[in-house]
Every structure is written in structure tokens, then in C-alpha cells.
């Protein structure tokens, strides 16, 4: 997933577009755009060997503003408030229910 994001140009290290073989050092700032938000991470230290994803959080500091994360959470919540993901297109009844719901908010 990381290599794919780098190939798309979504990852920057210290303001420069990252390449897949780019080395990361302590103190580097990584900026990446994922799921419509821009996250900023600061590398605190490098682990001596490969570690699990749970432990990576101990080696970096998330500098993403809280309001950006809250805004993304709100957008995600509003997009999935009436239909579960993977159910396909809304039916005619679903559309009517949605129109009734949105029309009642404007009264």
C-alpha cells in the first residue's frame, strides 16, 4: 500500500516528493494524502528491525491537526448514515425515504 501511494505522488518527505527507495531518517517529516485528508508525521527514531504495525506508533509522532481528523470523521459519518457499504445503488424506496428526510429538514 505504501509503494502504491508513493507511485501516485501522495507522499512527501521533508517537502520533496518521495520515491520508493527513499531512506527515512530520524527527524524527517512525512506528509501523505490518504482518504481525502493530509496527514503529517514526524519520525522520532528508527526501529532496529522490522516491527508490527502496532509498534510503529511509538516511533513516530502524528502532527495532523485535530480539526482535520474530526472533519474527516464527520464526512465519513454523513456518507454512511443510512446505507451500509457494499449494498449497491439505492432503490427507488431508498431515494424516496432520503428525499422525505432531507425535505423535512428544510421546513
N, C-alpha and C positions, 0 to 999 in steps of 0.2 A: 504494500500500500504506500509506503514511503517513497519507493522508487518511482511509482506511478505519479504521485503528487509532485515530485521533483521534475519529472519529464514534462508535466503540464505547466511548470513555471510557478507553482503555488508556494514554493519555499524560498526564503531568502535568509542568508547568513550574513550578519553584520551589514545589511542593506544591499548585498550583492546576490544576484540570482544563483542559487545553489546548483551544483552538478552532482550526479550520483556518487562520484568518488571523492567528493569534498570532505576533508577531515575537519572535525569539530574539536575545539579546544575549550578549556575552562575559561569562563568569562565571555564566550561568544553569545550573541543574541540571535535567536532563530525566530523568524516571523513566517507564519504559514496561514494560508487561507483554506479553511475546511468548513463545510456545511454553512456557507454564507456568512461566516464570521472570520475575522482576522485575529489570530492568537499570537501572542508574543511570549516566548520562553527564554529564560536566561540559564545558561549551563553553569552549574555551580562547581561540579567536579566530574571527572570521567571515571566510570567503574573500571576495575582492573580486568574484569572478564565480562562475558555476556551475562545479562541478568534478565529476569522476567519483567513483564510489563508493570507489575505491581510495584516493583522496586525502583523503576525509572523515576518516579515522582520524587524520590529522595535526592536525586542528582540534578534536578532542575527546578527552577522557580517560575511559576506561571505569573506573568505580568499583565495578563489580559484584564482590562477594566471590568469591574463587576457589572456595570450597567450594560455592557455589550453582551455578557453572558445572560443576564436577566432578559434582555430584549430578544435574544435568540430563543430562550426558553418560552417566552410568551408567544412568539411567532409559531413555534412548533406546537404549542398547546392549541392555538386557534385553528391551525390547519387540520388537526385531527380531533376536533371536538365532537363530531357526530358520526364519523365513519372510521372503522378500523382499517389500517393499511393492508393492501392486498385484496380488497373486496371488489376491485374493478370500478367501472363507471357507475355513477349514481343512477338509480332507477327513476322513473317518472314520479313515483310517490316520494322518493327521497328529495327530489328537486322541489316538489310542491311543499313538503314539510320545511325545507330550508327557506323557501320564499315566504311562507307563513311566519317563520321565526324572524327573518330579517325585516319583514313588513311590520311586525308587532313592535319592534324596537324603535321604529320611526314615529310611532303615534305619540 
